[in-house]
């Protein structure tokens, strides 16, 4: 996206400034356990739906029998890509292919989805909790899939 295409409201969103180096070194990619975090408002059909302003997340269990649905609250949100291929908003098949090719160590059982139509600073407490859960599950790499 070019600068002149950035919506005006995004230009006023404050961005954090890091006074220290925010990145951490880790094990080689071929040894990492990877989880996905989407902002598409995904959930299992049996889960509690998202609503406007929700700041929590839903757990996407790869072993669950309940299908995935998208409950993004924006009426302008185009769901047609998700209907055709869920990998557009949660690329689990691609991640499994990377694991099968031994490009990554393994794929986490649990992945997560937030409702993207929410102010990021209001999601911070849930994101910090999720970071602790990911660490406890020995996830070495979490990929954010912004939608």
C-alpha positions as CSV (number, residue, x, y, z in Angstrom):
1,X,0.0,0.0,0.0
2,X,1.3,3.4,-0.9
3,X,1.3,6.3,1.5
4,X,-1.4,8.2,-0.3
5,X,-3.6,5.0,0.0
6,X,-3.4,4.8,3.8
7,X,-6.8,5.7,5.3
8,X,-6.6,9.0,7.3
9,X,-7.7,7.3,10.5
10,X,-4.7,5.0,10.4
11,X,-2.3,7.8,10.1
12,X,-3.2,9.0,13.6
13,X,-2.9,5.6,15.4
14,X,0.1,5.8,17.8
15,X,2.8,3.2,17.2
16,X,5.0,2.0,20.1
17,X,8.7,3.0,20.1
18,X,11.1,0.4,21.4
19,X,14.0,1.6,23.5
20,X,15.5,-1.9,23.5
21,X,15.9,-4.5,20.8
22,X,12.4,-6.2,20.8
23,X,13.4,-9.3,18.9
24,X,14.6,-12.5,20.6
25,X,16.9,-15.1,19.1
26,X,15.6,-18.6,19.1
27,X,16.1,-22.1,17.9
28,X,16.4,-22.7,14.2
29,X,13.2,-22.6,12.1
30,X,13.5,-26.3,11.4
31,X,13.0,-26.9,15.2
32,X,10.3,-24.4,15.9
33,X,6.7,-25.2,16.9
34,X,4.5,-22.8,15.1
35,X,1.0,-21.3,15.9
36,X,-1.2,-19.0,13.9
37,X,-3.0,-15.9,15.2
38,X,-5.7,-14.5,12.9
39,X,-7.7,-11.3,13.2
40,X,-10.5,-12.6,11.0
41,X,-13.0,-13.3,13.9
42,X,-12.7,-17.1,13.4
43,X,-14.2,-19.6,15.7
44,X,-15.6,-23.1,15.8
45,X,-19.3,-23.2,15.0
46,X,-20.0,-24.4,18.6
47,X,-18.1,-21.4,20.2
48,X,-19.6,-18.2,21.6
49,X,-19.7,-15.7,18.7
50,X,-17.8,-12.5,18.6
51,X,-19.7,-9.2,19.0
52,X,-18.7,-5.6,18.4
53,X,-15.9,-4.5,20.6
54,X,-14.9,-8.0,21.8
55,X,-11.3,-7.9,22.9
56,X,-10.7,-11.6,23.6
57,X,-9.9,-14.4,21.3
58,X,-11.2,-17.8,20.3
59,X,-9.2,-21.0,20.3
60,X,-8.9,-22.9,17.1
61,X,-8.4,-26.5,18.0
62,X,-7.1,-28.5,15.0
63,X,-8.6,-31.7,16.4
64,X,-12.1,-30.3,16.9
65,X,-14.9,-31.7,14.9
66,X,-16.8,-28.4,14.8
67,X,-16.3,-26.5,11.5
68,X,-14.7,-23.1,11.4
69,X,-16.9,-20.0,10.8
70,X,-16.1,-16.4,10.4
71,X,-18.0,-14.0,12.6
72,X,-16.3,-10.7,11.7
73,X,-18.6,-8.0,12.8
74,X,-17.9,-5.5,10.0
75,X,-20.7,-5.4,7.4
76,X,-18.2,-4.3,4.8
77,X,-16.0,-7.3,5.4
78,X,-15.7,-9.6,2.4
79,X,-16.0,-13.2,3.5
80,X,-16.0,-14.7,0.0
81,X,-12.3,-15.6,0.1
82,X,-12.7,-17.5,3.4
83,X,-15.6,-19.4,2.0
84,X,-13.5,-20.6,-1.0
85,X,-10.3,-21.3,1.0
86,X,-9.8,-20.9,4.8
87,X,-6.1,-20.7,4.2
88,X,-6.5,-17.0,3.2
89,X,-7.2,-16.1,6.8
90,X,-5.8,-19.2,8.6
91,X,-3.1,-20.9,6.5
92,X,-3.1,-24.2,8.4
93,X,-2.7,-26.3,5.2
94,X,0.4,-24.3,4.2
95,X,1.8,-24.7,7.7
96,X,1.3,-28.4,7.6
97,X,3.0,-28.6,4.3
98,X,6.0,-26.7,5.8
99,X,6.1,-29.2,8.6
100,X,5.9,-32.2,6.2
101,X,8.7,-30.7,4.2
102,X,10.7,-30.3,7.5
103,X,11.0,-26.5,6.9
104,X,9.5,-26.0,10.4
105,X,9.7,-28.3,13.4
106,X,6.0,-28.8,14.0
107,X,2.5,-27.3,14.0
108,X,0.8,-26.4,17.2
109,X,-2.5,-28.1,18.0
110,X,-4.1,-24.8,19.0
111,X,-4.3,-21.6,17.0
112,X,-6.1,-18.3,17.9
113,X,-8.3,-15.7,16.4
114,X,-9.2,-12.2,17.5
115,X,-11.8,-9.9,16.1
116,X,-9.8,-7.5,14.0
117,X,-12.4,-4.7,14.1
118,X,-11.2,-3.7,17.6
119,X,-8.8,-1.0,18.9
120,X,-5.5,-2.8,19.3
121,X,-4.7,-1.2,22.7
122,X,-7.9,-2.7,24.1
123,X,-6.8,-6.2,23.1
124,X,-3.4,-5.9,24.8
125,X,-4.4,-7.7,28.1
126,X,-5.8,-10.7,26.1
127,X,-2.7,-10.7,23.9
128,X,-0.4,-10.8,26.9
129,X,-2.4,-13.7,28.4
130,X,-2.2,-15.5,25.0
131,X,1.6,-15.0,24.9
132,X,1.8,-16.8,28.3
133,X,-0.3,-19.6,27.0
134,X,1.8,-19.9,23.8
135,X,4.9,-20.1,25.9
136,X,3.4,-22.7,28.2
137,X,2.5,-24.8,25.1
138,X,6.2,-24.5,24.0
139,X,5.3,-22.5,20.8
140,X,8.5,-21.0,19.5
141,X,6.9,-19.0,16.7
142,X,3.5,-17.3,16.4
143,X,2.6,-15.8,13.0
144,X,0.1,-13.0,13.0
145,X,-2.3,-13.2,10.1
146,X,-3.9,-9.7,9.9
147,X,-7.2,-9.7,8.0
